[in-house]
Amino acid sequence: MAKEDDLINVIKPVFMDWLSKRGNNKWEFVWFWLQSQPLFKTVYSFTEFLKLPQKLENIKEMEQRRQFQFSLFENYKKQLFQLTLLGLVGLGIGIYSSHQLLLQLAFGVSVVSGIGYVICSFKLKKWMKYMHEKRRG
């Protein structure tokens, strides 16, 4: 017991001096100490466990939104590709039939939809990269 009392008498002034130098951060130390206690960890873990269903619901909702956005990008990309192909077929028909209006219209549709396809592909690639980084982060 004497050794323990001596140890406390040596440590107490150093600890009190350190605590007084911390100023308003005394409560930070108390909070840190409380968090390190097993009972606090158990209560904290239990409250986190109770919040788990809501967190899972939020994750599910966010994943559904991501899937919906991905589907939108994919559908736009698919539609623009089909429109580009239709314009190229119209271009071939216009050349074969020597019909000037059909040729110009098909060329315009092909160019506009081709540019739209490239832009949509770029945006989809950029969005997928962003989503992948967001999941890891």
Backbone as a printed PyTorch tensor [residue, N CA C, xyz], in Angstrom:
tensor([[[   0.8000,   -1.1930,    0.0000],
         [   0.0000,    0.0000,    0.0000],
         [   0.8470,    1.2630,    0.0000]],

        [[   1.9550,    1.2490,    0.6850],
         [   2.8140,    2.4270,    0.7790],
         [   3.3730,    2.8040,   -0.5760]],

        [[   3.7110,    1.7840,   -1.3560],
         [   4.2460,    2.0660,   -2.7010],
         [   3.1690,    2.7020,   -3.5740]],

        [[   1.9310,    2.2160,   -3.4520],
         [   0.8410,    2.7830,   -4.2380],
         [   0.5710,    4.2260,   -3.8230]],

        [[   0.6080,    4.4910,   -2.5070],
         [   0.4000,    5.8560,   -2.0280],
         [   1.5150,    6.7790,   -2.5130]],

        [[   2.7510,    6.2710,   -2.4970],
         [   3.8840,    7.0730,   -2.9840],
         [   3.7130,    7.3730,   -4.4730]],

        [[   3.2860,    6.3640,   -5.2090],
         [   3.0860,    6.5390,   -6.6480],
         [   1.9910,    7.5850,   -6.9150]],

        [[   0.8970,    7.5040,   -6.1420],
         [  -0.1920,    8.4730,   -6.3100],
         [   0.2850,    9.8680,   -5.9470]],

        [[   1.0770,    9.9860,   -4.8560],
         [   1.5900,   11.2970,   -4.4390],
         [   2.5350,   11.8960,   -5.4710]],

        [[   3.2610,   11.0460,   -6.2070],
         [   4.1690,   11.5440,   -7.2480],
         [   3.3860,   11.9280,   -8.5010]],

        [[   2.4160,   11.1030,   -8.8770],
         [   1.6840,   11.3140,  -10.1310],
         [   0.6470,   12.4280,  -10.0010]],

        [[   0.0240,   12.5580,   -8.8210],
         [  -1.0770,   13.5130,   -8.6550],
         [  -0.6810,   14.9530,   -8.9820]],

        [[   0.4510,   15.4960,   -8.4650],
         [   0.7850,   16.8860,   -8.8150],
         [   1.0580,   17.0720,  -10.3050]],

        [[   1.7040,   16.0990,  -10.9130],
         [   2.0000,   16.1900,  -12.3480],
         [   0.6890,   16.1720,  -13.1460]],

        [[  -0.2050,   15.2820,  -12.7550],
         [  -1.4970,   15.1770,  -13.4340],
         [  -2.3150,   16.4540,  -13.2550]],

        [[  -2.3650,   16.9740,  -12.0390],
         [  -3.1320,   18.1950,  -11.7710],
         [  -2.5520,   19.3860,  -12.5310]],

        [[  -1.2290,   19.4580,  -12.6210],
         [  -0.5810,   20.5260,  -13.3790],
         [  -0.9410,   20.4120,  -14.8620]],

        [[  -0.8880,   19.2000,  -15.3730],
         [  -1.2420,   18.9590,  -16.7850],
         [  -2.6930,   19.3240,  -17.0320]],

        [[  -3.5580,   18.9430,  -16.0950],
         [  -4.9800,   19.2230,  -16.2380],
         [  -5.2500,   20.7280,  -16.2020]],

        [[  -4.5380,   21.4610,  -15.3630],
         [  -4.7550,   22.9160,  -15.2880],
         [  -4.2550,   23.6190,  -16.5430]],

        [[  -3.2330,   23.0740,  -17.1930],
         [  -2.7160,   23.6790,  -18.4340],
         [  -3.6540,   23.4500,  -19.6080]],

        [[  -4.5060,   22.4620,  -19.5080],
         [  -5.4360,   22.1540,  -20.6060],
         [  -6.5610,   23.1820,  -20.6960]],

        [[  -6.7810,   23.9410,  -19.6430],
         [  -7.7860,   25.0100,  -19.6810],
         [  -9.1870,   24.4560,  -19.8420]],

        [[  -9.8860,   24.8940,  -20.9230],
         [ -11.2720,   24.4770,  -21.1600],
         [ -11.3710,   23.0650,  -21.7100]],

        [[ -10.2720,   22.4500,  -21.9800],
         [ -10.2930,   21.1080,  -22.5570],
         [ -10.3330,   20.0200,  -21.4930]],

        [[ -10.5990,   20.3860,  -20.2350],
         [ -10.7020,   19.3800,  -19.1690],
         [ -11.8040,   18.3870,  -19.4920]],

        [[ -12.9020,   18.9070,  -20.0130],
         [ -14.0280,   18.0210,  -20.3060],
         [ -13.7050,   17.0870,  -21.4630]],

        [[ -12.8150,   17.5100,  -22.3270],
         [ -12.3810,   16.6410,  -23.4230],
         [ -11.6940,   15.4010,  -22.8620]],

        [[ -10.8700,   15.6190,  -21.8210],
         [ -10.1940,   14.4890,  -21.1900],
         [ -11.2140,   13.5680,  -20.5210]],

        [[ -12.1770,   14.1670,  -19.8030],
         [ -13.2100,   13.3640,  -19.1410],
         [ -13.9990,   12.5770,  -20.1660]],

        [[ -14.3550,   13.2180,  -21.2820],
         [ -15.0990,   12.5420,  -22.3530],
         [ -14.2710,   11.4020,  -22.9490]],

        [[ -13.0030,   11.6500,  -23.1660],
         [ -12.1070,   10.6140,  -23.6830],
         [ -12.0340,    9.4430,  -22.7100]],

        [[ -11.9550,    9.7550,  -21.4220],
         [ -11.8780,    8.7050,  -20.4030],
         [ -13.1720,    7.9020,  -20.3750]],

        [[ -14.3150,    8.5920,  -20.4430],
         [ -15.6020,    7.8980,  -20.4450],
         [ -15.7300,    6.9550,  -21.6360]],

        [[ -15.2800,    7.4220,  -22.7960],
         [ -15.3790,    6.6030,  -23.9990],
         [ -14.5270,    5.3520,  -23.9070]],

        [[ -13.4880,    5.3910,  -23.1060],
         [ -12.6040,    4.2270,  -22.9960],
         [ -13.1350,    3.1860,  -22.0230]],

        [[ -14.2070,    3.5070,  -21.3010],
         [ -14.7480,    2.5760,  -20.3130],
         [ -15.6300,    1.5290,  -20.9990]],

        [[ -15.5440,    0.2690,  -20.5450],
         [ -16.3140,   -0.8210,  -21.1750],
         [ -17.8230,   -0.5870,  -21.1650]],

        [[ -18.3680,   -0.0330,  -20.0740],
         [ -19.8080,    0.1990,  -20.0130],
         [ -20.2400,    1.1970,  -21.0820]],

        [[ -19.4710,    2.2710,  -21.2470],
         [ -19.7820,    3.2770,  -22.2720],
         [ -19.7400,    2.6330,  -23.6550]],

        [[ -18.7080,    1.8160,  -23.8900],
         [ -18.5890,    1.1560,  -25.1970],
         [ -19.7820,    0.2480,  -25.4550]],

        [[ -20.2490,   -0.4360,  -24.4300],
         [ -21.3960,   -1.3220,  -24.5890],
         [ -22.6550,   -0.5220,  -24.9180]],

        [[ -22.8870,    0.5650,  -24.1780],
         [ -24.0670,    1.4030,  -24.4280],
         [ -23.9770,    2.0260,  -25.8220]],

        [[ -22.7970,    2.5190,  -26.1890],
         [ -22.6060,    3.1250,  -27.5070],
         [ -22.8510,    2.0980,  -28.6070]],

        [[ -22.3220,    0.8930,  -28.4190],
         [ -22.5160,   -0.1670,  -29.4120],
         [ -23.9890,   -0.5180,  -29.5420]],

        [[ -24.6910,   -0.5450,  -28.4310],
         [ -26.1090,   -0.8700,  -28.4610],
         [ -26.9000,    0.2070,  -29.2040]],

        [[ -26.5780,    1.4780,  -28.9390],
         [ -27.2970,    2.5480,  -29.6490],
         [ -26.9810,    2.5220,  -31.1470]],

        [[ -25.7440,    2.2070,  -31.4910],
         [ -25.3940,    2.0750,  -32.9060],
         [ -26.1440,    0.9040,  -33.5340]],

        [[ -26.3130,   -0.1690,  -32.7750],
         [ -27.0590,   -1.3260,  -33.2530],
         [ -28.5140,   -0.9520,  -33.5170]],

        [[ -29.0890,   -0.1150,  -32.6470],
         [ -30.4740,    0.3180,  -32.8390],
         [ -30.6280,    1.2130,  -34.0640]],

        [[ -29.5800,    1.9400,  -34.4210],
         [ -29.6250,    2.8190,  -35.5920],
         [ -29.3800,    2.0660,  -36.8920]],

        [[ -28.9650,    0.8180,  -36.7960],
         [ -28.5870,    0.0370,  -37.9730],
         [ -29.7010,   -0.1030,  -39.0120]],

        [[ -30.9480,   -0.4150,  -38.6300],
         [ -31.9910,   -0.5360,  -39.6650],
         [ -32.1600,    0.7400,  -40.4990]],

        [[ -32.1150,    1.8990,  -39.8570],
         [ -32.2490,    3.1610,  -40.5940],
         [ -31.0650,    3.3740,  -41.5250]],

        [[ -29.8570,    3.0450,  -41.0520],
         [ -28.6730,    3.1750,  -41.8980],
         [ -28.7670,    2.2530,  -43.1050]],

        [[ -29.2250,    1.0290,  -42.8780],
         [ -29.3790,    0.0850,  -43.9920],
         [ -30.4280,    0.5750,  -44.9860]],

        [[ -31.5100,    1.1540,  -44.4820],
         [ -32.5480,    1.7020,  -45.3570],
         [ -32.0000,    2.8540,  -46.2000]],

        [[ -31.1820,    3.7140,  -45.5710],
         [ -30.5640,    4.8280,  -46.3040],
         [ -29.6190,    4.3170,  -47.3810]],

        [[ -28.8360,    3.3030,  -47.0600],
         [ -27.9150,    2.7230,  -48.0390],
         [ -28.6930,    2.1140,  -49.1940]],

        [[ -29.7760,    1.4070,  -48.8780],
         [ -30.6060,    0.7850,  -49.9170],
         [ -31.2100,    1.8450,  -50.8380]],

        [[ -31.7260,    2.9250,  -50.2440],
         [ -32.3220,    4.0080,  -51.0340],
         [ -31.2790,    4.6690,  -51.9300]],

        [[ -30.0900,    4.9080,  -51.3850],
         [ -29.0280,    5.5330,  -52.1690],
         [ -28.6120,    4.6120,  -53.3280]],

        [[ -28.5410,    3.3230,  -53.0660],
         [ -28.1700,    2.3770,  -54.1180],
         [ -29.2370,    2.3210,  -55.2070]],

        [[ -30.5060,    2.4230,  -54.8310],
         [ -31.5900,    2.4470,  -55.8170],
         [ -31.5150,    3.7030,  -56.6780]],

        [[ -31.1740,    4.8340,  -56.0630],
         [ -31.0130,    6.0750,  -56.8450],
         [ -29.8680,    5.9470,  -57.8330]],

        [[ -28.7590,    5.3830,  -57.3780],
         [ -27.6080,    5.1900,  -58.2700],
         [ -27.9820,    4.2900,  -59.4390]],

        [[ -28.7120,    3.2150,  -59.1460],
         [ -29.1230,    2.2890,  -60.1980],
         [ -30.0600,    2.9770,  -61.1790]],

        [[ -30.9670,    3.8200,  -60.6800],
         [ -31.8850,    4.5530,  -61.5430],
         [ -31.1170,    5.5220,  -62.4460]],

        [[ -30.1630,    6.2560,  -61.8650],
         [ -29.3590,    7.1890,  -62.6580],
         [ -28.5640,    6.4390,  -63.7190]],

        [[ -27.9960,    5.3050,  -63.3540],
         [ -27.2430,    4.5030,  -64.3080],
         [ -28.1550,    4.0510,  -65.4520]],

        [[ -29.3710,    3.6090,  -65.1020],
         [ -30.3270,    3.1690,  -66.1290],
         [ -30.6830,    4.3060,  -67.0730]],

        [[ -30.8530,    5.5140,  -66.5330],
         [ -31.1550,    6.6640,  -67.3890],
         [ -30.0260,    6.9230,  -68.3850]],

        [[ -28.7940,    6.9520,  -67.8840],
         [ -27.6460,    7.1680,  -68.7670],
         [ -27.5700,    6.0740,  -69.8340]],

        [[ -27.7470,    4.8360,  -69.4180],
         [ -27.6780,    3.7250,  -70.3710],
         [ -28.7800,    3.8210,  -71.4220]],

        [[ -29.9910,    4.1930,  -71.0170],
         [ -31.0930,    4.3120,  -71.9770],
         [ -30.8520,    5.4400,  -72.9770]],

        [[ -30.3770,    6.5960,  -72.4880],
         [ -30.0720,    7.6950,  -73.4040],
         [ -28.9910,    7.2840,  -74.3960]],

        [[ -27.9900,    6.6290,  -73.9050],
         [ -26.8880,    6.1840,  -74.7550],
         [ -27.3910,    5.1940,  -75.8170]],

        [[ -28.2280,    4.2710,  -75.3980],
         [ -28.7870,    3.2710,  -76.3170],
         [ -29.6630,    3.9320,  -77.3860]],

        [[ -30.5090,    4.8860,  -76.9610],
         [ -31.3910,    5.5690,  -77.9050],
         [ -30.5930,    6.3960,  -78.9160]],

        [[ -29.5500,    7.0650,  -78.4400],
         [ -28.7190,    7.8550,  -79.3580],
         [ -27.9660,    6.9620,  -80.3410]],

        [[ -27.5240,    5.8120,  -79.8800],
         [ -26.8470,    4.8790,  -80.7820],
         [ -27.8120,    4.3910,  -81.8650]],

        [[ -29.0310,    4.0480,  -81.4580],
         [ -30.0280,    3.5840,  -82.4270],
         [ -30.3770,    4.6950,  -83.4200]],

        [[ -30.4710,    5.9230,  -82.9410],
         [ -30.7600,    7.0540,  -83.8200],
         [ -29.6020,    7.2900,  -84.7970]],

        [[ -28.3750,    7.1120,  -84.3210],
         [ -27.2050,    7.2440,  -85.2020],
         [ -27.2520,    6.1820,  -86.2950]],

        [[ -27.5480,    4.9430,  -85.9080],
         [ -27.6540,    3.8710,  -86.9070],
         [ -28.7690,    4.1560,  -87.9070]],

        [[ -29.9040,    4.6460,  -87.4200],
         [ -31.0140,    4.9860,  -88.3140],
         [ -30.5880,    6.0830,  -89.2880]],

        [[ -29.8460,    7.0800,  -88.7740],
         [ -29.3570,    8.1440,  -89.6510],
         [ -28.3870,    7.6080,  -90.6960]],

        [[ -27.5210,    6.6700,  -90.3060],
         [ -26.5830,    6.0830,  -91.2740],
         [ -27.3040,    5.2500,  -92.3190]],

        [[ -28.3440,    4.5240,  -91.9200],
         [ -29.1480,    3.7660,  -92.8810],
         [ -29.8450,    4.7390,  -93.8310]],

        [[ -30.4060,    5.8150,  -93.2760],
         [ -31.0480,    6.8390,  -94.1120],
         [ -30.0470,    7.4760,  -95.0640]],

        [[ -28.8090,    7.6550,  -94.5860],
         [ -27.7530,    8.2080,  -95.4360],
         [ -27.4860,    7.2650,  -96.6170]],

        [[ -27.4210,    5.9730,  -96.3150],
         [ -27.2060,    4.9870,  -97.3910],
         [ -28.3530,    4.9790,  -98.3820]],

        [[ -29.5700,    5.0380,  -97.8680],
         [ -30.7460,    5.0630,  -98.7530],
         [ -30.7580,    6.3470,  -99.5840]],

        [[ -30.4040,    7.4720,  -98.9460],
         [ -30.3610,    8.7490,  -99.6690],
         [ -29.3330,    8.7350, -100.7850]],

        [[ -28.1740,    8.1170, -100.5340],
         [ -27.1370,    8.0240, -101.5760],
         [ -27.6180,    7.1060, -102.7010]],

        [[ -28.2100,    5.9780, -102.3020],
         [ -28.6700,    5.0140, -103.3050],
         [ -29.7870,    5.5880, -104.1720]],

        [[ -30.7040,    6.3310, -103.5550],
         [ -31.8460,    6.8490, -104.3170],
         [ -31.5820,    8.2420, -104.8970]],

        [[ -30.4550,    8.8340, -104.5610],
         [ -30.0980,   10.1790, -105.0130],
         [ -31.1470,   11.2090, -104.6070]],

        [[ -31.7860,   10.9870, -103.4870],
         [ -32.7930,   11.9100, -102.9750],
         [ -32.0910,   12.8900, -102.0340]],

        [[ -31.9810,   14.1460, -102.4540],
         [ -31.1810,   15.1510, -101.7620],
         [ -31.7270,   15.4760, -100.3650]],

        [[ -33.0270,   15.6390, -100.2090],
         [ -33.6200,   15.9830,  -98.9210],
         [ -33.3980,   14.8620,  -97.8930]],

        [[ -33.6150,   13.6220,  -98.3250],
         [ -33.3970,   12.4680,  -97.4540],
         [ -31.9270,   12.3760,  -97.0520]],

        [[ -31.0500,   12.6290,  -97.9800],
         [ -29.6070,   12.5870,  -97.7240],
         [ -29.2150,   13.6390,  -96.6750]],

        [[ -29.6870,   14.8600,  -96.8390],
         [ -29.3510,   15.9250,  -95.8910],
         [ -29.9550,   15.6730,  -94.5060]],

        [[ -31.1920,   15.2200,  -94.4830],
         [ -31.8630,   14.9310,  -93.2230],
         [ -31.1550,   13.7880,  -92.4820]],

        [[ -30.8190,   12.7400,  -93.1970],
         [ -30.1380,   11.5920,  -92.5860],
         [ -28.7550,   11.9960,  -92.0930]],

        [[ -28.0640,   12.8290,  -92.8630],
         [ -26.7420,   13.2930,  -92.4370],
         [ -26.8500,   14.1120,  -91.1460]],

        [[ -27.8140,   15.0100,  -91.0930],
         [ -28.0250,   15.8360,  -89.8910],
         [ -28.3540,   14.9920,  -88.6670]],

        [[ -29.2530,   14.0170,  -88.8420],
         [ -29.6180,   13.1290,  -87.7290],
         [ -28.4080,   12.3290,  -87.2700]],

        [[ -27.6210,   11.8200,  -88.2020],
         [ -26.4370,   11.0240,  -87.8610],
         [ -25.4230,   11.8520,  -87.0890]],

        [[ -25.1740,   13.0600,  -87.5480],
         [ -24.1670,   13.9050,  -86.8790],
         [ -24.6360,   14.2930,  -85.4740]],

        [[ -25.8600,   14.7760,  -85.3670],
         [ -26.3660,   15.2210,  -84.0660],
         [ -26.4430,   14.0570,  -83.0720]],

        [[ -26.9810,   12.9280,  -83.5050],
         [ -27.1000,   11.7920,  -82.5900],
         [ -25.7280,   11.1820,  -82.2750]],

        [[ -24.8140,   11.2180,  -83.2400],
         [ -23.4540,   10.7250,  -82.9850],
         [ -22.7390,   11.5700,  -81.9370]],

        [[ -22.8800,   12.8890,  -82.0630],
         [ -22.2760,   13.7890,  -81.0610],
         [ -22.9390,   13.5650,  -79.6950]],

        [[ -24.2510,   13.4160,  -79.6920],
         [ -24.9700,   13.1450,  -78.4390],
         [ -24.5170,   11.8380,  -77.8110]],

        [[ -24.2830,   10.8240,  -78.6320],
         [ -23.8200,    9.5240,  -78.1330],
         [ -22.4440,    9.6560,  -77.4760]],

        [[ -21.5460,   10.3800,  -78.1200],
         [ -20.2010,   10.5690,  -77.5730],
         [ -20.2680,   11.3310,  -76.2460]],

        [[ -21.0680,   12.3930,  -76.2130],
         [ -21.2100,   13.1800,  -74.9810],
         [ -21.8180,   12.3310,  -73.8680]],

        [[ -22.8580,   11.5750,  -74.1810],
         [ -23.5160,   10.7260,  -73.1880],
         [ -22.5560,    9.6400,  -72.6860]],

        [[ -21.7570,    9.0750,  -73.5830],
         [ -20.7720,    8.0630,  -73.1780],
         [ -19.7390,    8.6690,  -72.2380]],

        [[ -19.2960,    9.8730,  -72.5510],
         [ -18.3280,   10.5550,  -71.6980],
         [ -18.9090,   10.8280,  -70.3130]],

        [[ -20.1570,   11.3330,  -70.2810],
         [ -20.8020,   11.6230,  -69.0050],
         [ -21.0040,   10.3520,  -68.1820]],

        [[ -21.3910,    9.2620,  -68.8530],
         [ -21.5920,    7.9910,  -68.1560],
         [ -20.2790,    7.4850,  -67.5650]],

        [[ -19.2160,    7.5820,  -68.3320],
         [ -17.9070,    7.1470,  -67.8420],
         [ -17.4720,    7.9880,  -66.6460]],

        [[ -17.6700,    9.2990,  -66.7460],
         [ -17.3170,   10.2110,  -65.6580],
         [ -18.1680,    9.9260,  -64.4190]],

        [[ -19.4580,    9.6880,  -64.6110],
         [ -20.3600,    9.3890,  -63.4980],
         [ -19.9660,    8.0900,  -62.8230]],

        [[ -19.6280,    7.0670,  -63.6000],
         [ -19.2320,    5.7780,  -63.0220],
         [ -17.9430,    5.9100,  -62.2250]],

        [[ -16.9980,    6.7060,  -62.7280],
         [ -15.7450,    6.9280,  -61.9940],
         [ -16.0400,    7.6420,  -60.6810]],

        [[ -16.9020,    8.6440,  -60.7120],
         [ -17.2730,    9.3920,  -59.5100],
         [ -17.9560,    8.4760,  -58.4870]],

        [[ -18.8820,    7.6450,  -58.9460],
         [ -19.5940,    6.7430,  -58.0490],
         [ -18.6440,    5.7060,  -57.4390]],

        [[ -17.6970,    5.2320,  -58.2400],
         [ -16.7390,    4.2600,  -57.7190],
         [ -15.8590,    4.8910,  -56.6280]],

        [[ -15.4190,    6.1250,  -56.8500],
         [ -14.6030,    6.8210,  -55.8480],
         [ -15.4330,    7.1400,  -54.6070]],

        [[ -16.7040,    7.4650,  -54.8000],
         [ -17.5670,    7.8050,  -53.6710],
         [ -17.8370,    6.5770,  -52.8030]],

        [[ -17.9460,    5.4210,  -53.4060],
         [ -18.1690,    4.1880,  -52.6320],
         [ -16.9550,    3.8350,  -51.7980]],

        [[ -15.7530,    4.0350,  -52.3720],
         [ -14.5400,    3.7040,  -51.6250],
         [ -14.2980,    4.6890,  -50.5090]],

        [[ -14.6400,    5.9680,  -50.7650],
         [ -14.3190,    7.0450,  -49.8210],
         [ -15.2120,    7.1490,  -48.6540]]])
